[in-house]
Amino acid sequence: MIEVNQPLKRELFINGEWKPAKHYKEVKSPYSNEVIGTVPVATKTEVLLAIDAAYQARSKMVALSSSERAQILENLARLLEDRKEEAAYIIAREAAKPLAFAKAEVARSIETYKFAAEEAKRIHGETIPLDAAAGGKNRLGYTVREPIGVIGAITPFNFPMNLMAHKVGPAIAAGNTIVLKPASQTPFSALFIAELLEQAGLPKGALNIITGSGSVIGDIIVTDERISMITFTGSPSVGIAIKNKAGLKRVTLELGSNSALIVDDGIEVDKIISRCITGAFSFQGQVCISLQRVYIHENKYDEFVEKFVKATKELKIGDPLDESTDISALISSQDVKRSLSWIEEAKNEGAVVMAGGVSEGDILLPTVLVEVNKEMKVSCQEVFAPIVVINKVKGIDEAIEHVNDSNYGLQAGIYTESVSTALRVADKLHVGGIMINDVPTFRVDQMPYGGVKESGTGREGIKYAIEEMTEMKLVVWNKEY
């Protein structure tokens, strides 16, 4: 059994070495408010050292064969599998993620690194039929994909290990080096992976992890000319600021959403309630594709609301280290206050609370709201909390209009018995991904993942991230010379 109360202490990871810092900060449990460990607060000097280490290590990564890069990733997956229980407890402690969900995240991280190992072996270009043009006779053309260079990665708190895998895995597979800034609340997951990559055989300097102030570290990473690409997961406001500062750097942004589900007439409500509960309340709703809005046909509305509310009230609230816990603390007390204020605003404007709507300490009880209009924050903004709004519609066209009436567009879902309806919805919804007969919260780690509008730019999913993290080079031979 892992000693769950053991204090954690880490240093900066720069150029393959653990570097002490002048200043450290305590990291506290969102659930108990107890100190779980300390991490360094990096200065500008230390951030620049990390960037320099990554820049100098580019030649080492380029020199590795695809087989050697794949082997490093396979080694990492094996090492993580060996220590998966420890990894899950780290996530549960620093993020207050219920242990069952933390274990699932570790399992996904292992799988993600395995996918990255596989994709490392199939990065390739294509031949170009140059003689299709009159001037291309006797010319042979082909493309190759080369690593882009140094990747600046900024990861969030909600999937501290798996979202790191989605940035570090494809970066290594493609032969890049990385400077990573993890979320201030969840640094231990990233530093744990750094330890494993050190053992896995990653060249020194290929991965550098800097903890501390986002305003200090992030600005340097985004503006330093030695960094070729930024990959960021977080809020739209920060993502937009990054885009504006990045200049000619390539930028991938995953910025969240207020994901919606359409439920058509004719659906058996009993078959979808459990899945909808999972989509709405997994990890306290702190998921970029968490189910936030439900638009259900008026013929099924009353039955759906009754059964959804009943299932919501049966969720177990409590300690994230208890495997039976469904809902635990939000990441910060400030997020609890914000969520309660949004609920209060909705109530004052006519919304009805069917479940939850209150907090117990820093745990916001899972909340169901009905009669919510589209201007309320709980509907039009990303709640990132265990809050779901349910509204009735007269038909599919009305539902499509409501789903698209959003500044976001990450993923959406529809339950329907009609193939033609499913195809029409897939055609009409302006989102990055559409889940037919599933909630918008569905994701597996090899699929393309990303959004439109304020939900971001670019795509994750290992193969697709590698495309973002490589540059195409054209080679043309004159066969007559």
C-alpha positions as CSV (number, residue, x, y, z in Angstrom):
1,M,0.0,0.0,0.0
2,I,1.3,3.4,-0.9
3,E,1.9,5.9,1.9
4,V,-0.6,8.5,0.8
5,N,0.4,11.0,3.4
6,Q,4.1,11.1,2.5
7,P,5.1,14.7,1.7
8,L,6.3,15.3,-1.8
9,K,9.3,17.5,-2.7
10,R,10.7,18.1,-6.1
11,E,13.3,20.3,-7.8
12,L,13.4,21.9,-11.3
13,F,14.3,19.4,-14.0
14,I,16.8,21.1,-16.4
15,N,19.2,19.5,-18.8
16,G,18.6,16.0,-17.3
17,E,19.4,17.2,-13.8
18,W,17.4,18.1,-10.7
19,K,18.2,21.7,-9.9
20,P,17.4,23.4,-6.6
21,A,15.9,26.9,-6.6
22,K,16.1,29.9,-4.3
23,H,12.4,29.9,-3.6
24,Y,9.8,27.2,-3.1
25,K,6.1,27.1,-2.6
26,E,3.7,24.8,-0.8
27,V,1.1,22.8,-2.8
28,K,-2.0,22.1,-0.7
29,S,-4.7,19.5,-1.2
30,P,-7.9,21.0,-2.7
31,Y,-9.9,18.6,-0.6
32,S,-8.2,18.8,2.9
33,N,-6.2,22.0,2.5
34,E,-3.2,20.1,3.9
35,V,0.2,20.6,2.5
36,I,1.1,17.8,0.2
37,G,4.5,19.0,-0.9
38,T,6.8,21.8,-2.1
39,V,8.0,22.8,-5.5
40,P,10.4,25.4,-6.8
41,V,9.4,28.8,-8.0
42,A,11.5,29.4,-11.1
43,T,13.1,32.7,-11.9
44,K,13.7,34.2,-15.4
45,T,17.3,32.9,-15.2
46,E,16.2,29.3,-14.6
47,V,13.6,29.4,-17.4
48,L,16.2,30.7,-19.8
49,L,18.5,27.9,-18.7
50,A,15.8,25.4,-19.5
51,I,15.2,26.8,-22.9
52,D,18.9,26.8,-23.7
53,A,19.2,23.2,-22.6
54,A,16.3,22.2,-24.9
55,Y,17.8,24.3,-27.8
56,Q,21.2,22.6,-27.4
57,A,19.7,19.1,-27.2
58,R,18.0,19.4,-30.6
59,S,20.9,17.7,-32.3
60,K,20.7,14.7,-29.9
61,M,17.1,14.1,-30.6
62,V,17.5,14.5,-34.4
63,A,20.3,12.0,-34.3
64,L,18.0,9.3,-32.8
65,S,16.4,6.9,-35.2
66,S,12.7,6.5,-35.2
67,S,13.2,3.1,-33.6
68,E,15.3,4.6,-30.8
69,R,12.6,7.3,-30.1
70,A,10.0,4.6,-30.1
71,Q,12.0,2.5,-27.6
72,I,12.3,5.4,-25.2
73,L,8.5,5.9,-25.3
74,E,7.9,2.1,-24.9
75,N,10.3,2.2,-21.9
76,L,8.3,5.0,-20.4
77,A,5.0,3.2,-20.8
78,R,6.4,0.1,-19.1
79,L,7.9,2.1,-16.2
80,L,4.6,4.0,-15.7
81,E,2.7,0.7,-15.8
82,D,5.1,-0.6,-13.0
83,R,4.3,2.5,-10.9
84,K,0.7,3.1,-11.9
85,E,-0.7,3.0,-8.3
86,E,1.8,5.6,-7.1
87,A,1.0,7.8,-10.1
88,A,-2.7,7.6,-9.4
89,Y,-2.3,8.7,-5.8
90,I,-0.2,11.6,-6.9
91,I,-3.0,12.8,-9.2
92,A,-5.7,12.2,-6.6
93,R,-3.7,14.1,-4.0
94,E,-2.8,17.2,-6.0
95,A,-5.9,17.5,-8.1
96,A,-8.6,16.1,-5.7
97,K,-9.5,13.8,-8.6
98,P,-11.4,10.8,-7.2
99,L,-9.1,7.8,-7.2
100,A,-11.0,5.7,-9.6
101,F,-10.8,8.5,-12.2
102,A,-7.1,9.1,-11.3
103,K,-6.4,5.4,-12.1
104,A,-8.2,5.7,-15.4
105,E,-6.1,8.8,-16.3
106,V,-2.9,6.8,-15.6
107,A,-4.2,4.0,-17.8
108,R,-4.9,6.4,-20.6
109,S,-1.5,8.0,-20.2
110,I,0.2,4.6,-20.6
111,E,-1.9,4.0,-23.7
112,T,-1.0,7.4,-25.0
113,Y,2.7,6.9,-24.7
114,K,2.3,3.5,-26.5
115,F,0.4,5.2,-29.3
116,A,3.3,7.8,-29.5
117,A,5.8,4.9,-29.7
118,E,3.9,3.4,-32.6
119,E,3.5,6.7,-34.5
120,A,7.3,7.4,-34.1
121,K,7.8,4.6,-36.6
122,R,5.5,5.9,-39.3
123,I,6.3,9.5,-39.8
124,H,6.7,9.9,-43.5
125,G,6.1,12.1,-46.5
126,E,4.9,11.3,-50.0
127,T,6.1,11.2,-53.6
128,I,4.9,14.0,-55.9
129,P,4.1,13.3,-59.6
130,L,6.0,16.4,-60.8
131,D,5.7,15.3,-64.5
132,A,2.0,16.0,-64.3
133,A,3.1,19.6,-65.1
134,A,4.6,20.3,-68.4
135,G,7.7,21.8,-66.8
136,G,8.1,18.8,-64.4
137,K,9.3,16.2,-66.9
138,N,12.2,14.0,-65.7
139,R,11.8,15.4,-62.2
140,L,11.4,13.3,-59.1
141,G,9.8,14.9,-56.0
142,Y,9.1,13.7,-52.5
143,T,8.5,15.2,-49.1
144,V,9.9,14.4,-45.7
145,R,8.8,15.6,-42.3
146,E,11.3,17.0,-39.9
147,P,11.1,18.0,-36.2
148,I,10.1,21.6,-35.7
149,G,12.6,22.2,-32.9
150,V,11.9,23.2,-29.3
151,I,8.3,22.8,-28.1
152,G,7.0,25.0,-25.4
153,A,4.2,23.1,-23.6
154,I,1.8,24.5,-21.0
155,T,-0.5,22.0,-19.3
156,P,-3.6,22.4,-17.1
157,F,-4.6,20.9,-13.8
158,N,-7.5,18.7,-14.8
159,F,-5.6,15.9,-16.6
160,P,-2.1,16.6,-15.3
161,M,-0.6,13.3,-16.5
162,N,-2.5,12.5,-19.7
163,L,-2.5,16.0,-21.2
164,M,1.3,16.1,-20.6
165,A,1.4,12.8,-22.5
166,H,-0.4,14.4,-25.4
167,K,2.3,17.0,-25.6
168,V,5.4,15.2,-24.6
169,G,4.6,11.9,-26.3
170,P,4.3,13.2,-29.9
171,A,7.1,15.7,-29.3
172,I,9.5,12.9,-28.5
173,A,8.1,10.7,-31.3
174,A,8.8,13.5,-33.8
175,G,12.3,14.2,-32.5
176,N,11.7,17.5,-30.8
177,T,12.8,18.8,-27.4
178,I,10.5,20.2,-24.8
179,V,10.2,22.9,-22.2
180,L,7.2,22.1,-20.1
181,K,5.3,24.4,-17.6
182,P,2.8,22.3,-15.6
183,A,-0.2,23.9,-13.7
184,S,0.8,25.3,-10.4
185,Q,-1.7,23.1,-8.5
186,T,-0.5,19.9,-10.2
187,P,3.2,19.9,-10.7
188,F,4.0,16.6,-9.2
189,S,2.5,14.5,-12.0
190,A,4.8,16.1,-14.6
191,L,7.9,15.8,-12.4
192,F,7.1,12.2,-11.8
193,I,7.0,11.6,-15.5
194,A,10.3,13.4,-15.9
195,E,11.8,11.0,-13.4
196,L,10.6,8.0,-15.5
197,L,11.8,9.5,-18.8
198,E,15.2,9.9,-17.2
199,Q,15.2,6.2,-16.5
200,A,13.7,5.4,-20.0
201,G,16.8,6.8,-21.7
202,L,15.7,10.2,-23.0
203,P,18.8,12.3,-23.8
204,K,19.7,15.1,-21.4
205,G,18.0,18.4,-22.2
206,A,15.3,16.8,-24.3
207,L,12.7,17.5,-21.6
208,N,12.9,20.4,-19.1
209,I,10.2,21.1,-16.5
210,I,9.9,24.5,-14.9
211,T,7.5,25.1,-12.0
212,G,6.3,28.5,-10.7
213,S,4.4,31.5,-11.8
214,G,2.6,31.2,-15.1
215,S,3.0,34.9,-15.8
216,V,6.8,34.7,-15.5
217,I,7.4,31.3,-17.2
218,G,4.6,31.4,-19.8
219,D,5.6,34.8,-21.2
220,I,9.2,33.8,-21.6
221,I,8.3,30.5,-23.3
222,V,5.9,32.2,-25.6
223,T,8.2,35.0,-26.7
224,D,11.7,33.3,-26.7
225,E,12.8,33.0,-30.4
226,R,14.5,29.7,-29.7
227,I,11.1,28.0,-29.2
228,S,9.4,27.0,-32.5
229,M,6.0,25.9,-31.3
230,I,3.6,26.5,-28.4
231,T,1.1,23.8,-27.3
232,F,-1.3,25.1,-24.7
233,T,-4.4,23.7,-22.9
234,G,-6.3,26.1,-20.7
235,S,-8.6,29.1,-20.7
236,P,-9.6,31.1,-23.8
237,S,-8.3,34.4,-22.4
238,V,-4.8,33.0,-21.8
239,G,-4.9,31.2,-25.1
240,I,-5.8,34.3,-27.0
241,A,-3.0,36.2,-25.2
242,I,-0.5,33.5,-26.2
243,K,-1.7,33.6,-29.8
244,N,-1.2,37.4,-29.9
245,K,2.4,37.2,-28.4
246,A,3.7,34.1,-30.3
247,G,4.5,35.8,-33.5
248,L,5.5,33.3,-36.2
249,K,5.6,30.4,-33.8
250,R,3.3,27.5,-34.6
251,V,0.5,27.4,-31.9
252,T,-1.9,24.7,-30.9
253,L,-4.6,25.8,-28.5
254,E,-7.2,23.7,-26.7
255,L,-9.3,26.1,-24.9
256,G,-12.4,24.3,-23.6
257,S,-16.1,24.6,-24.3
258,N,-19.7,24.4,-23.0
259,S,-20.3,21.1,-24.7
260,A,-23.9,20.2,-25.6
261,L,-25.9,17.1,-26.2
262,I,-29.1,16.7,-28.3
263,V,-31.6,14.0,-27.3
264,D,-34.1,13.2,-30.0
265,D,-37.6,11.9,-29.6
266,G,-37.8,8.1,-29.6
267,I,-34.7,7.6,-27.4
268,E,-35.1,5.2,-24.5
269,V,-34.1,7.5,-21.6
270,D,-33.1,4.6,-19.3
271,K,-30.4,3.6,-21.7
272,I,-28.6,7.0,-21.7
273,I,-28.9,8.3,-18.1
274,S,-25.9,6.7,-16.7
275,R,-23.7,7.8,-19.6
276,C,-25.0,11.4,-19.3
277,I,-24.3,11.4,-15.6
278,T,-20.7,10.3,-16.4
279,G,-20.4,13.0,-19.1
280,A,-21.6,15.7,-16.8
281,F,-20.0,15.0,-13.5
282,S,-16.7,13.1,-14.1
283,F,-13.9,14.9,-12.1
284,Q,-16.4,17.4,-10.8
285,G,-17.2,18.6,-14.3
286,Q,-13.6,19.9,-14.7
287,V,-13.2,18.4,-18.2
288,C,-13.0,20.5,-21.4
289,I,-15.6,18.4,-23.0
290,S,-17.8,17.9,-19.9
291,L,-21.5,17.7,-20.7
292,Q,-22.8,21.2,-19.8
293,R,-25.9,21.7,-21.9
294,V,-28.7,19.2,-22.7
295,Y,-31.3,19.9,-25.4
296,I,-34.0,17.3,-25.2
297,H,-37.1,16.8,-27.2
298,E,-40.2,18.0,-25.3
299,N,-41.8,14.5,-25.4
300,K,-38.9,13.1,-23.4
301,Y,-38.1,16.1,-21.3
302,D,-40.0,15.3,-18.1
303,E,-38.8,11.7,-17.9
304,F,-35.2,12.6,-18.6
305,V,-35.1,15.4,-15.9
306,E,-36.7,13.1,-13.3
307,K,-34.3,10.2,-13.9
308,F,-31.2,12.4,-14.3
309,V,-31.9,14.3,-11.1
310,K,-32.5,11.0,-9.2
311,A,-29.1,9.6,-10.5
312,T,-27.4,12.9,-9.7
313,K,-28.5,12.7,-6.0
314,E,-27.1,9.2,-5.7
315,L,-23.6,10.2,-6.5
316,K,-21.2,9.7,-3.6
317,I,-19.5,12.9,-2.3
318,G,-16.2,12.8,-0.4
319,D,-12.5,12.1,-0.1
320,P,-10.7,11.7,-3.5
321,L,-8.5,8.9,-2.0
322,D,-11.6,6.8,-1.4
323,E,-12.2,4.7,-4.5
324,S,-15.9,4.8,-4.1
325,T,-16.0,8.6,-4.3
326,D,-17.7,10.1,-7.3
327,I,-17.5,13.8,-6.5
328,S,-14.8,15.7,-4.5
329,A,-13.5,19.2,-4.2
330,L,-13.1,21.7,-7.0
331,I,-9.5,22.7,-7.7
332,S,-9.8,25.9,-5.6
333,S,-12.1,27.6,-3.2
334,Q,-12.3,30.5,-5.7
335,D,-13.8,28.2,-8.3
336,V,-16.5,27.2,-5.7
337,K,-17.3,30.8,-5.1
338,R,-17.5,31.5,-8.8
339,S,-19.7,28.5,-9.5
340,L,-22.1,29.4,-6.7
341,S,-22.3,33.0,-8.0
342,W,-23.2,31.7,-11.4
343,I,-25.9,29.5,-10.0
344,E,-27.3,32.4,-7.9
345,E,-27.4,34.6,-11.0
346,A,-29.3,31.9,-12.9
347,K,-31.8,31.5,-10.0
348,N,-32.3,35.2,-9.9
349,E,-33.1,35.2,-13.6
350,G,-35.7,32.4,-13.4
351,A,-33.7,29.2,-13.6
352,V,-34.8,26.3,-11.3
353,V,-32.4,24.2,-9.3
354,M,-33.4,20.6,-9.4
355,A,-30.4,19.2,-7.5
356,G,-27.4,20.6,-5.8
357,G,-26.8,24.3,-6.0
358,V,-24.9,24.4,-2.7
359,S,-21.4,23.5,-1.5
360,E,-20.0,21.5,1.4
361,G,-16.7,23.1,2.1
362,D,-14.9,23.2,-1.3
363,I,-17.1,20.5,-2.7
364,L,-19.8,21.8,-5.0
365,L,-22.7,19.4,-4.9
366,P,-23.5,18.1,-8.5
367,T,-26.1,20.6,-9.7
368,V,-28.9,20.3,-12.2
369,L,-30.6,23.5,-13.6
370,V,-33.7,23.8,-15.8
371,E,-35.5,26.7,-17.4
372,V,-32.1,28.3,-18.2
373,N,-31.9,31.0,-20.9
374,K,-28.9,31.2,-23.2
375,E,-27.5,34.5,-21.7
376,M,-26.9,33.0,-18.3
377,K,-23.3,32.2,-17.5
378,V,-24.1,28.6,-16.6
379,S,-25.1,28.2,-20.2
380,C,-23.1,30.5,-22.4
381,Q,-19.7,30.2,-20.6
382,E,-17.6,27.2,-19.6
383,V,-18.6,26.3,-16.0
384,F,-15.8,23.8,-15.4
385,A,-17.7,22.6,-12.4
386,P,-20.4,19.9,-11.7
387,I,-23.2,21.9,-13.3
388,V,-25.5,20.8,-16.1
389,V,-28.4,22.7,-17.7
390,I,-31.3,20.8,-19.3
391,N,-33.7,22.5,-21.7
392,K,-36.6,21.2,-23.8
393,V,-36.8,21.8,-27.5
394,K,-39.6,21.1,-30.1
395,G,-37.3,19.5,-32.6
396,I,-33.9,18.9,-34.0
397,D,-33.6,22.2,-35.9
398,E,-34.2,24.1,-32.7
399,A,-31.6,22.0,-30.9
400,I,-29.0,22.6,-33.6
401,E,-29.6,26.3,-33.4
402,H,-29.0,26.3,-29.6
403,V,-25.9,24.2,-29.8
404,N,-24.3,26.4,-32.5
405,D,-25.3,29.6,-30.6
406,S,-22.1,29.6,-28.6
407,N,-18.6,31.1,-28.7
408,Y,-17.2,27.6,-28.3
409,G,-17.1,24.6,-30.5
410,L,-15.1,21.7,-29.2
411,Q,-17.4,18.6,-29.2
412,A,-21.1,17.9,-29.2
413,G,-23.2,14.8,-29.1
414,I,-26.6,13.5,-30.2
415,Y,-28.8,10.5,-29.3
416,T,-31.1,9.6,-32.1
417,E,-32.6,6.5,-33.7
418,S,-32.6,8.2,-37.2
419,V,-29.6,7.8,-39.4
420,S,-30.7,10.8,-41.6
421,T,-31.1,13.0,-38.4
422,A,-27.6,12.0,-37.3
423,L,-26.1,12.8,-40.7
424,R,-27.9,16.2,-40.8
425,V,-26.7,17.1,-37.3
426,A,-23.1,16.0,-38.2
427,D,-23.4,18.3,-41.2
428,K,-24.9,21.3,-39.4
429,L,-23.1,21.5,-36.1
430,H,-20.1,23.8,-36.0
431,V,-17.8,21.9,-33.7
432,G,-14.5,20.0,-33.8
433,G,-16.0,16.6,-33.1
434,I,-19.5,15.1,-33.1
435,M,-20.4,12.0,-31.2
436,I,-23.3,10.1,-32.6
437,N,-25.3,8.2,-29.9
438,D,-22.9,9.3,-27.2
439,V,-22.1,12.3,-25.0
440,P,-19.7,15.0,-26.1
441,T,-17.3,13.9,-23.3
442,F,-16.1,10.8,-25.3
443,R,-12.4,10.8,-26.1
444,V,-9.9,8.2,-26.8
445,D,-6.3,9.2,-27.2
446,Q,-5.5,8.4,-30.8
447,M,-8.4,10.3,-32.3
448,P,-8.1,13.9,-33.6
449,Y,-9.1,16.3,-30.9
450,G,-9.6,20.0,-31.0
451,G,-12.2,22.7,-31.6
452,V,-13.3,25.7,-33.6
453,K,-14.2,29.3,-32.6
454,E,-13.0,30.1,-29.1
455,S,-12.4,26.4,-28.4
456,G,-9.0,26.7,-30.1
457,T,-6.8,25.9,-33.0
458,G,-4.9,22.9,-34.2
459,R,-5.5,19.2,-33.2
460,E,-4.2,16.8,-30.6
461,G,-4.3,13.0,-30.8
462,I,-0.9,11.6,-31.4
463,K,-0.7,11.3,-35.2
464,Y,-2.3,14.7,-35.6
465,A,-0.1,16.3,-33.0
466,I,2.9,15.0,-34.8
467,E,1.7,16.7,-37.9
468,E,1.6,20.0,-35.9
469,M,5.0,19.3,-34.4
470,T,6.9,18.6,-37.7
471,E,7.7,20.7,-40.8
472,M,7.4,19.5,-44.3
473,K,10.4,19.6,-46.6
474,L,10.2,19.1,-50.4
475,V,13.1,17.4,-52.2
476,V,13.2,17.6,-56.0
477,W,15.7,15.6,-58.2
478,N,16.5,16.4,-61.8
479,K,16.9,13.0,-63.4
480,E,18.5,14.4,-66.6
481,Y,21.6,16.0,-64.9
